[in-house]
Amino acid sequence: MNVVNFAKRRALLSAGLAFPLVTGAGRASTRHKNDESVASAESLFSGLAGLDYAMGGLAAGELACVTSPPHSGKTLVLLDWAARICARNGKNVVFYSANEPSVHIARKGVAKGRARVFIAGETHSQIPYAREFGSSGAIIMLDAHGGDLEAQALATWLKANHPAGCAALVSDGWCTTRQRPLEVKIVDGAVTLPAERWAPTFLPAEKLSEAAEFARVCGLPVVMGVQTASLVDDDALADSLHLSLQLRLSADRWLAMYRPELYVDSDRAVPADKNVVHLCGRSANWLETRRRRLRFDYGERQFETVV
């Protein structure tokens, strides 16, 4: 076995067992909170080897950005990751959606049977969280339609007061392109609307900085799900280039997703790419690119690593 293959298998084994074999180095390792190095904190691994390898784990105080073109399965991957983190660590994970209502995300069923899912918007009480959430870990979902309940405040409260604490904050539903005006068309005398009912929310630079600052101060890992422009929309790609570059520079870890079956002609489709997502990740040291593939299993309602 050559050195390159041995290194790759060693890294994949590290991710699969969730025990880092080598202490990571990078920008996150230079951060301090209460005179303790963030790098000394235990990294989070989901147990999904392909995803863990591409992302490189996630340490306290780090901001990770997961980006993908539209309809690539980004929300499913993030929900799967949250369910695995919750079940594996026995801790709460706050899942915030900036566009799609929480009830619609929960209906995807990716977390069903592996972690409790609680819709925080169902209660109007913002103080006695523990009464509604219970004492064990759960995925606590809230969204932009849930009134005054704020994701960062909830994650902070859970970390300090809840028996199960808080493992991470996932913030999904953002995008790097400004939405175009809604186009309503008439087809055969009937009014038709765009297929995407809830458009993603534009991610301003200050919101990105706010997320990075929250992760550093609170000492929680933060994962942001950001939709990039379609790969066939040249104008949108050009308009969002500046923000996309800023996003990569601001994040400690960056993971890009790509679903190849969406960008090929039907007669050229490859059966092996059915329901497959390609991952391209950069870890905290930003010196290497890690590539893996995941396939969504509709029977199990979760992703599996393509070997």
Sequence and secondary structure as in RCSB ss.txt:
>XXXX:A:sequence
MNVVNFAKRRALLSAGLAFPLVTGAGRASTRHKNDESVASAESLFSGLAGLDYAMGGLAAGELACVTSPPHSGKT
LVLLDWAARICARNGKNVVFYSANEPSVHIARKGVAKGRARVFIAGETHSQIPYAREFGSSGAIIMLDAHGGDLE
AQALATWLKANHPAGCAALVSDGWCTTRQRPLEVKIVDGAVTLPAERWAPTFLPAEKLSEAAEFARVCGLPVVMG
VQTASLVDDDALADSLHLSLQLRLSADRWLAMYRPELYVDSDRAVPADKNVVHLCGRSANWLETRRRRLRFDYGE
RQFETVV
>XXXX:A:secstr
  HHHHHHHHHHHHHHHT  SS   SGGGG EETTEEGGGS  B  S HHHHHHHT B TT EEEEEE TTSSHH
HHHHHHHHHHHHHHT EEEEEESSS HHHHHTT TTTTTS EEEGGG   SS HHHHH SS  EEEEETTSTT  
HHHHHHHHHHH TT EEEEEEEEEESS       EEETTEEE  S SS  EE  HHHHHHHHHHHHHH   EEEE
EE   TT HHHHHHTHHHHHHHHHH SEEEEEE GGGGS GGG  GGGTTEEEEEEE TT S EEEEEEEEETTT
TEEEE  
